[in-house]
Structures are given as C-alpha cells and as structure tokens.
C-alpha cells in the first residue's frame, strides 16, 4: 500500500512539474513575442549621450556658426526606430495643431535656473500627421525613426531628429 501511495505521489509530482513547466514556457513565450514584435527600442535621455563624452567647459559664442559635435551623439541610434518620453517645444503649428517640435527632457519652468539643453538632449520631431495639443506642458511619448541630424531652432541646434513620428500620452 505504501509503495502504491509513493508511486502515485511521484507521478503526481512529475505531472505537476510538467504542467508548471508548460505553463511558464507559454507565459515566457508571450513575453518574447511582445519584445520581438515591438517596433521600437525604448530609450531614456541618458541613452542619447555617449558614456565617455563630456561637454566643453567653454561653450562657443552663440552668434557664431555652431555645429553639433558628432562625438556627443550615439552613432548606433542612426536609423533605429525608438520611443522616449519628453516635453514638447512647438516649432511649426497652426492654432492647437502642431506638426513639428523639439522634444526635450524637461521644460524651463521645471528648474529654478536658466538651463541650456545640449544638442544631444534635444530631438527635432517631424510628426507623421499633425497633433492637436490640449495641454502643451504635458509629457508625451514620441516614437519614430531616429537620425543623427542637426536642425537649427530657437532653442539651439538639435543633435537628433525623429521622422514619421507618432505621439501618445505619457501616464505617470
């Protein structure tokens, strides 16, 4: 009788282990499919700065022609489809409809001192279709194809551009 109980218990344990393995492999495969089917790489602002790069101590005269230091940009981001959060500084707009803007990690009123964004912390965004803006101070997610291109704006030169970009609300 004990032998029968022992055999049934081992059979039950093996079946339980197999079922758990199947369950977790299905769960993990959904996670892998989600990562593989994602059309973008999610970035954060430090990802736009090379690890070994430091800004110049003396900044160039803003009245002179100034170009972006290519060493301040992350070359592997060229032609990548990316997504990152930030704040919009509208550049081309009509009323509440914005078609191009500069994406920055924070707005001036978020800090107590005047801040100049480095070119590698500004992205010029070309939207696939204009966006109706209800709250210009709201953070947003932006996704699109990243290019290492500079665009001159009132904010300064940008280090990156996003093409065919789309936006979505940033929920925090």
N, C-alpha and C positions, 0 to 999 in steps of 0.2 A: 504494500500500500504506500509506504514512504517513497519507494522507487517511482511509483506512478505519479505521486504528487511532485516529486523532484523533476521528473521528465516534463510534466505539464508546466511547471514553473519556468523551466529553462526554455520551453517552446514559447510560452507567453512573453518572456523577457526578449527572446530573439525577434519575435514578431513585433514587439513594441519598439525595439531598436530599429528594425527595418522601416516601420511606419514613420518613426521620428526622422530618420534619415531622408525618406521620401518627402516628408512634409518640409523639412528645412531646405532640401535641394530645390523644391518648387519655389519656396519663398526667395531663396538666393537667386534663382534664375530670373525672377521678376525684377530684382534689383539690377542685375547685369543687363537685362533688356532695356531698362529705363536709362541706364548710363550710356549704353551703346546707341540707343535711338535718340538721345538728346542731341540737338542740332548745334549746341554751343558749349563753350567752355566758360564756366562761371569764374569771374575774376573779382578781386578786391583791389583797391587802389595801390597798395604796396607792390602788387604784381606788375605794375606798369613801370617800376623803377628797377634797373639792374642792381644786383646785390653789391657790386663793387663801385657804384657811381656815387660821387659827392658833387653837389652844386659848387660853382665857382664862388669864392669868398667875395670877390668884387664883381658885381653884375655889370653887363655892358650898358652903355648910355642908351636909354630907350629912344632917343631921337635919331640914333644911327641905325642903319640897316642891320638887323639881327636875325640870324638863322638859328634853328634848333640844333643843339649838339647831338649828333647821331648816337654818341656813346651814352646819352641819357635815356635812350629808348631800348626796349626789349625786342630784339630782332625776330625772335621766334613767334611773336604775335602777328607778324605780317601775314595777311590773308586768312587769319583764323576767324571763325565765327564765334563771337564772345558775347557775354552778358555781364553787366555790372550795374550796381546801384549808384545813384548820384543825384545831383541837383541841376536843374536846367537854367541856363542863362540865354534867353531867346535872342536870336540874331536876325532871322528872317521870319516875319509874322505879319498877319493882317487881322486886326481885332484880337480875337482869342485863338485864332488858328496859327499854329507855329509849324514851319516846315524845316527850319534849320536852327540848331542851338549848340552852345558849348556846354558839355557835361563836366561838372566839377565835383570834387568830393564833399565840399561844404560851401555855404554862402557866406558873404562877408559879415552878415549880422549874427552868424553863429559864434563868432570870436570877438574879443574885445579890442583887438588891434587890427590895423590895416594889414592885409595879407596879400602877397602876390603869389599866384599859383605858378609853379614851374611848368614848362611846356609838357613834361611827361605826366602832369596831373590835370591836363585839360584835353578833352576829346571833342573835336568838331563833329557833330552828328547831322547826317543827311537822312531825314526820315523818308521811308518808302511812300507814306502818304501823310498829309498834314494832321496834326494833333490839336484837338480842341482842349484848351487849357482852362480849367476851372480854378485851380489853386497853384499859382506859379512857384510857391515856396514849398510845395510838397515833394518829397523824394520820390524817384521813379526808378524802375528797372529799364535798361536800354539794351537791346541786343541787335547785332548786325555784324557785317564783315569789317574787321579791323585792318587799317592800313597805317603804315608809318609815313604819314604825310603831314606837312605843316600848313595850317591856314592862319593867315593874319587876321586877328579880330581886335576889338576894342579892349578885350581882356589881355591881349598879348598873343604870341604865336602858340598854336597848339602843337603838340607832338604827335598826336594820333588823329585819325578820322574813323568814323563808323559809317558805312554805306548801307543803303537799303534797310535802315534801322527801324525797329519797332519798339514801342514802349508799353509798359504795363505798370499798374500801381505797385508801390513798394509798401508792403504791410509789415509794420513793426510793433 
